């Protein structure tokens, strides 16, 4: 008897040491509920997560001791029911996403609480005609036989969210191949490398919505910063402010004919253009104006000749 007791104590110590070694070897440690999962389901999960995570199942008491001795006291509160530890290099959000994606649709068990409204859609089923029609009707599900098939005649909410599923309805839902629940690891909490304990309500994030919200927030912040850019310059608006100031200062210098390295060329071009206009309007004969003045004289002579020919006719 003493040998058996001693061996049991040694086994427990070995288990605690092994779990603590795993805790020290990974950045992220999760704790998940495994009640209701059979050996085949656990084998499938181990195989699917082989490259991303390691699953360790042990007694709750040994898990609690291992967590406490590893300085993870906040995780002990989540040790409840039948639990398993998950060790991974993924961060908490990635781990949650992987576990949720790994869940498979499964039949709901008799006596279980419906996680949401369980709906039976109208239309043909894969059931063979027979007493099944009466069984469906007894459960309040409108049904009949059409073209040799059992047909649900009307869309029906079989069980509302929060209600318990009766044995007869649970069996019928399975026969109709309606699987309202997902089978897999239910993550209770995650201890990440920063020493934070995160729960599913925090980890459950719609990535696309989150990304969209961040983009909208950035746009709104930039819009506000733009509207108050003169009072509150930021590193995101200072470039526009400097560009705007440069444009306005150059425009002012040009309008008041103030020569600078940026305005001297357009000012000379403006002066040259004004001088040309003045010379042409005053018929001053210069090399630059002669072509224009000759063309103007030619045009006027042609107009005059045309006018005189009309008068003679």
C-alpha positions in Angstrom: 0.0 0.0 0.0 2.8 2.4 0.9 4.6 1.7 -2.4 1.4 2.5 -4.3 0.9 5.8 -2.4 4.5 6.8 -2.9 4.3 6.0 -6.6 1.1 8.1 -6.9 2.9 11.0 -5.3 5.9 10.7 -7.6 3.6 10.5 -10.6 1.9 13.7 -9.6 5.2 15.5 -9.1 6.4 14.3 -12.5 3.1 15.6 -14.1 3.6 19.0 -12.4 7.2 19.3 -13.5 6.3 18.3 -17.1 3.5 20.9 -17.3 5.7 23.6 -15.8 8.4 22.8 -18.4 5.8 23.2 -21.2 4.6 26.5 -19.7 8.2 27.8 -19.7 8.8 26.6 -23.3 5.9 28.5 -24.9 4.9 32.1 -25.2 1.1 31.5 -24.9 -0.8 29.2 -22.6 -4.5 28.6 -23.0 -7.0 26.6 -21.0 -10.0 24.9 -22.6 -12.9 22.8 -21.7 -12.9 19.3 -23.2 -16.1 17.8 -21.6 -18.2 16.0 -24.2 -15.3 15.3 -26.5 -14.5 11.7 -27.2 -11.2 10.0 -27.9 -11.7 10.3 -31.7 -12.5 14.0 -31.5 -9.4 14.7 -29.3 -7.3 12.7 -31.7 -8.6 14.8 -34.6 -7.9 18.0 -32.7 -4.3 16.9 -31.8 -3.6 16.0 -35.4 -5.0 19.3 -36.8 -3.1 21.5 -34.3 0.1 19.4 -34.5 2.0 22.2 -36.3 0.6 25.1 -34.3 -0.2 24.0 -30.8 0.3 21.3 -28.2 -2.5 19.9 -26.1 -1.9 18.6 -22.6 -4.7 16.8 -20.6 -4.3 16.3 -16.9 -6.2 16.4 -13.6 -7.5 19.8 -12.6 -5.6 19.7 -9.3 -2.3 19.1 -11.1 -3.1 21.8 -13.6 -3.9 24.3 -10.8 -0.7 23.5 -8.9 1.4 23.9 -12.1 -0.2 27.2 -12.9 0.3 28.5 -9.3 4.0 27.4 -9.2 4.5 29.1 -12.6 3.2 32.4 -11.3 0.0 32.2 -13.3 -2.5 32.5 -10.4 -5.1 34.4 -12.4 -5.5 31.3 -14.7 -6.3 29.0 -11.8 -9.8 30.6 -11.5 -10.6 29.2 -15.0 -9.8 25.6 -14.0 -13.2 24.1 -13.9 -15.0 20.9 -15.2 -12.8 18.8 -17.5 -10.0 21.0 -18.8 -6.9 20.8 -20.9 -3.9 23.1 -21.4 -2.9 24.4 -24.8 0.7 25.5 -25.5 1.5 27.5 -28.6 3.8 30.2 -30.1 0.7 31.9 -31.5 -0.6 35.0 -29.8 -3.9 34.9 -27.9 -6.0 36.2 -30.8 -4.5 33.8 -33.3 -5.0 30.9 -31.0 -8.7 31.7 -30.4 -9.2 32.0 -34.2 -7.5 28.7 -34.9 -9.6 26.9 -32.2 -12.8 28.4 -33.5 -12.0 27.5 -37.1 -11.2 23.9 -36.0 -14.7 23.3 -34.6 -17.0 21.1 -36.6 -20.9 21.1 -36.7 -22.3 18.4 -34.4 -25.8 17.2 -33.3 -27.2 18.8 -30.2 -27.6 16.4 -27.2 -30.9 15.8 -25.4 -31.3 18.2 -22.5 -28.7 20.6 -23.9 -29.6 24.4 -24.0 -30.0 25.8 -27.5 -27.1 28.2 -28.2 -29.4 30.1 -30.7 -32.8 29.6 -32.3 -32.8 26.2 -34.0 -34.6 26.5 -37.3 -36.0 23.8 -39.5 -36.2 25.1 -43.1 -39.1 24.2 -45.4 -38.4 21.9 -48.4 -37.6 18.2 -49.1 -35.6 16.1 -46.7 -33.5 13.0 -47.1 -35.9 11.0 -44.8 -37.8 8.0 -46.2 -41.6 8.2 -46.1 -43.3 6.3 -43.3 -44.1 6.9 -39.6 -41.5 9.7 -39.6 -44.2 12.1 -40.9 -46.3 11.5 -37.7 -43.3 11.9 -35.5 -42.5 15.3 -37.1 -46.1 16.4 -36.7 -46.1 15.3 -33.1 -43.1 17.6 -32.6 -45.1 20.5 -34.1 -43.2 20.4 -37.4 -45.6 20.7 -40.4 -44.7 17.9 -42.8 -46.0 15.6 -45.5 -45.1 13.5 -48.5 -44.5 14.9 -52.0 -43.1 13.0 -55.0 -42.1 10.2 -52.7 -40.1 12.4 -50.3 -40.8 13.7 -46.8 -41.2 17.4 -47.1 -41.2 20.1 -44.4 -44.1 22.3 -45.4 -43.3 25.4 -43.4 -40.2 27.0 -41.9 -40.3 26.3 -38.1 -38.4 27.5 -35.1 -37.9 24.1 -33.4 -36.2 25.5 -30.2 -35.7 29.0 -29.1 -32.4 30.2 -27.8 -31.9 29.3 -24.2 -34.5 26.5 -24.2 -33.6 22.9 -23.5 -33.8 20.4 -26.3 -36.1 17.4 -25.6 -34.8 13.8 -26.3 -37.3 13.3 -29.1 -36.4 16.6 -30.8 -32.7 16.0 -30.4 -33.0 12.7 -32.2 -35.2 14.3 -35.0 -32.7 17.1 -35.6 -29.9 14.5 -36.0 -32.0 12.5 -38.5 -32.7 15.8 -40.4 -28.9 16.4 -40.4 -29.4 19.7 -38.6 -26.3 20.3 -36.5 -26.8 23.4 -34.3 -23.6 23.2 -32.2 -20.0 23.1 -33.0 -17.7 20.4 -31.6 -14.2 21.4 -30.5 -12.2 23.0 -27.8 -14.0 25.7 -25.9 -11.3 28.2 -24.9 -11.8 29.7 -21.4 -8.8 31.9 -21.1 -5.3 32.6 -22.5 -2.2 33.7 -20.7 0.1 35.6 -23.2 3.8 36.4 -23.1 3.0 39.9 -21.7 1.4 38.4 -18.6 -2.1 39.3 -19.6 -5.1 36.9 -19.1 -7.5 37.3 -22.0 -11.0 35.7 -22.2 -13.1 34.8 -25.3 -15.3 37.9 -24.9 -12.1 40.0 -25.6 -10.6 37.6 -28.2 -13.8 37.3 -30.3 -13.1 39.9 -32.9 -14.5 40.3 -36.4 -11.2 41.1 -38.2 -12.8 42.7 -41.2 -15.0 44.9 -39.1 -12.1 45.7 -36.8 -10.0 46.7 -39.7 -12.8 48.8 -41.2 -13.3 50.5 -37.9 -9.6 51.3 -37.6 -9.6 52.8 -41.1 -12.7 54.9 -40.4 -11.2 56.1 -37.1 -8.0 57.1 -38.9 -10.1 59.0 -41.6 -12.1 60.7 -38.9 -9.0 61.7 -37.0 -7.3 63.0 -40.1 -10.5 65.0 -41.0 -10.6 66.6 -37.6 -6.8 67.4 -37.7 -7.3 68.9 -41.2 -10.1 71.2 -40.0 -8.1 72.4 -37.1 -4.7 72.2 -38.9 -3.9 75.9 -38.3 -4.5 75.6 -34.5 -3.2 72.0 -34.0 -0.5 70.9 -36.5 0.4 67.2 -36.4 3.0 65.1 -38.2 0.2 64.0 -40.5 -0.9 67.6 -41.5 2.4 69.6 -41.2 3.4 68.6 -44.7 0.2 70.0 -46.2 0.5 73.1 -44.0 4.0 73.8 -45.3 3.0 73.2 -48.9 0.0 75.5 -48.5 2.2 78.2 -46.9 4.7 77.9 -49.7 2.0 78.3 -52.4 0.4 81.3 -50.7 3.7 83.1 -50.0 4.7 82.7 -53.7 1.4 84.0 -54.8 1.7 87.0 -52.6 5.2 87.7 -53.7 4.1 87.5 -57.4 1.1 89.8 -56.9 3.2 92.5 -55.2 6.1 92.0 -57.7 8.5 90.9 -55.0 11.4 89.2 -56.7 12.6 85.9 -55.2 14.3 82.8 -56.5 10.8 81.4 -57.2 9.1 84.5 -58.5 11.8 86.2 -60.6 11.2 84.1 -63.7 7.4 84.5 -63.8 7.8 88.2 -63.0 10.2 88.7 -66.0 7.8 86.7 -68.2 4.9 89.0 -67.1 6.9 92.2 -67.7 7.9 91.0 -71.1 4.4 90.1 -72.0 3.1 93.5 -70.8 5.8 95.3 -72.8 4.9 93.3 -75.9 1.2 94.2 -75.6 2.1 97.8 -75.0 4.4 97.9 -78.1 1.8 96.2 -80.3 -1.1 98.4 -79.2 1.1 101.6 -79.7 2.4 100.3 -83.0 6.0 100.7 -81.9 8.3 99.2 -84.5 10.6 96.7 -82.8 12.1 93.5 -84.0 9.7 91.5 -81.7 6.6 93.4 -82.8 7.2 93.7 -86.6 5.8 90.3 -87.5 2.6 91.0 -85.5 2.2 94.6 -86.9 2.8 93.4 -90.6 0.2 90.6 -90.1 -2.2 93.1 -88.6 -1.6 95.6 -91.5 -2.1 92.8 -94.1 -5.3 91.8 -92.5 -6.6 95.3 -92.4 -5.6 95.9 -96.1 -7.5 92.8 -97.2 -10.6 93.8 -95.3 -10.4 97.3 -96.9 -9.9 95.9 -100.4 -12.9 93.6 -99.9 -15.0 96.6 -98.7 -14.0 98.7 -101.8 -14.8 96.0 -104.3 -18.3 95.6 -102.8 -18.8 99.4 -103.1 -17.8 99.4 -106.8 -20.3 96.7 -107.6 
